[in-house]
């Protein structure tokens, strides 16, 4: 009799019936690709983009939001398609690979040979509420390093922000995409200017 009751209970549970609450559905979001640049000659060849250093709050897939005057929180039911350090790195790699002025661009997950390394620290990749409006903030620091001897060739900081058009999550993600594209363009210009300065001995 006990065996029959146990078998019946297992069938009930394995059949999908449960008193436990169902998990909240999670929607995955990603960034739009940065528009490419074509028809230009190669100016930078052999660059490896490393995964950025990040604080603990940015080391996952959660979308971080900082309400005005309150501690950081996350958007419920929403995640990035990959962890923020990989999302940021892969977005930048894609932007450089889609630009004909750059060649042999790679990431640190495959460890291909490269002449220079792009080392970064990502301090903010989040939404901050200011005067009741959501504002996307991307902030960090970059170092261009010679791979052979790890010598720092140049460094710079970036600090970008932009108001989202509404509090809707889709509008917030669209702002992340447009601001990430602006950031990628600034980094491309900085790399090209740094390379041009090195070529002229400045």
N, C-alpha and C positions, 0 to 999 in steps of 0.2 A: 504493500500500500504506500509506504514511504517512497519507494522507487517510482511509482506511478505519479505521485504528487510532484516529485522533483522533475520528472520528465515533462509534465504539463507546465511547470513554471519556466523551464528552459525554453520550451516552444513559445510561450507567451512573450518572454523577453527578447529572444532572438527574432521573433516575428516583427519586431519594431515597436511593440507597445511598451511604453515606459511612462512612469510618473515624473521623470526628470524633465525640467523645462528645455525646450529646443534651443539650440544655439542661435544667437542673433546672426542673420545673414551679413556677410562682409563683402563689400564692393572694392575691387582692386582698381587702382588708378595709375596711369603712367604719364610721362611727359611727351609732348609733341616733338618730333624731330626738328632740329635747327635747320633752316634753309641752307642749301649748299652754295658753294662758289665754284664756278667752272671757268675754263679757258685761261687760267693763270699759270705762270711757270712756278716750279717748285722752289721754295725758299727755305723750308725747314725739312730736313730729312733725318729720320731716325729718332723719334721721341717716344718715351714710355710714360704713360700717365698712371701714377700710383693712386691707390685707394686713399682717400683723405683721412686724416686723423679727426675724430669727432668726440664730443662729450657723450656720456652714457645716454642721455635723452635722445640723441640723434642716431643711435646705433641699432635701430630696428626699422620696421615698416610702418609704424604708426605715424599719422599726420599730427604733428605737434601744433597746438594752439595755446597762446598765452592771453587769457582774458585780462582786460584792463584792471590792474590792482589786485590780481589773483595769481596763485601759483600755476605753473604750466599744466595743461591737460591735453587730451587727444580727441580727435573726431571719432565718435562712436560709429561702428559699422563701416569704417573706411580704412584702407591700407594702401600704401604704395606697392607697386608690382614687385619691387625688390627692396632690400634694406637701403636706407638713405645713402650711405657711403658708396655702394655699388651703383645706385641710381644716378648719383651726381657724377661719378667717374665715367660711367657708360654714356651718359648724355654728352659729356665733354669729348670723349673719344669719338663718338659719332659725328659731332660737329667738326672736329679736325679732319676726320677721314672723308667727310663730304666736301672738303675745301681743297681744291687742286693745288693750293700753295703749300700744302703739307703732304709729306710722303712717309711711309713706313711708321705709321702711328700704331701703338699697341698698348695693352694694359698689363698690369702686374700679375694677372692670373695665369698668363702663359709664359712670361719671362723671356720674351724674344730679345735678341741683341738690339741695343739702342745706344746712340751717342750721348743723349741727354735724358734726364729724368725730370718730370714735373711733380714736385712734392707739394702737398697741400694740407691745410687744416681748415675744416669747415666748422665754424662757430655757431652759425644760425642757418636753419633751413625750416622756416616755421611761419605761422600766421600770428600776428600780434594785433590785438584790438586797441585802437586809438580813437578816442572820442566816439566810441560805439561802432566804428567801421573796421572791417578786417583789412589788414595790410600784410602782404607777403614780404618776408625779409630773408635775404640770402647774404651771408657775411662770412669772410674767411681770409686766408693768407696763402700766397703761392711762393714757391722757390723753384727756380730753374737750376738744376744741378748737373754738373759734368759727370757722366757715369763712370769714367775711368778712375777718377780720384776723389769723387764725391765733393768736389769744390763747388760752392754756391756761386753761380754766375750772375744771377739777378733775383730780386724778390720784390713782391708788391702785395698790397692788400686790396680786397674788394668789399664793398658794402652797398648793396642795392636794395631798394624797397619800392613797392607799388601797391596802390589801393586796388582791392578787388571790386568789381562792379556791383556785387551784391553779397549777401551772406550765404547764398546757395553754394553747396560744395562744388558743383560743376564750375561755377564762376571762380571760386578759389583756385581750383586745379588749373583752369585756363590761365589765371594770373601767374601761377607757378611756372607754367610752360613759357609764357611770354617773357617773364623775368629771367628764367634760365637761359633763354635764347639771347637776351641782352648780355647776360653774364658771359656766355660762351663767346660772343662777338668781342667783348672787352678783353677776354683772355687771349683770343686769337690775335687781336691787334697788339697786345702787349708782347706776345711771343715774337711777332713779326718785327716790331720796333726794336726789341732787344737783339734779335738776330742781325738786323740792319746796322745797329749801333756797333755790334761786335765786328762786323765786316769792315766798317770804316775806322775802327780803332777808337771809337768814342767811349 
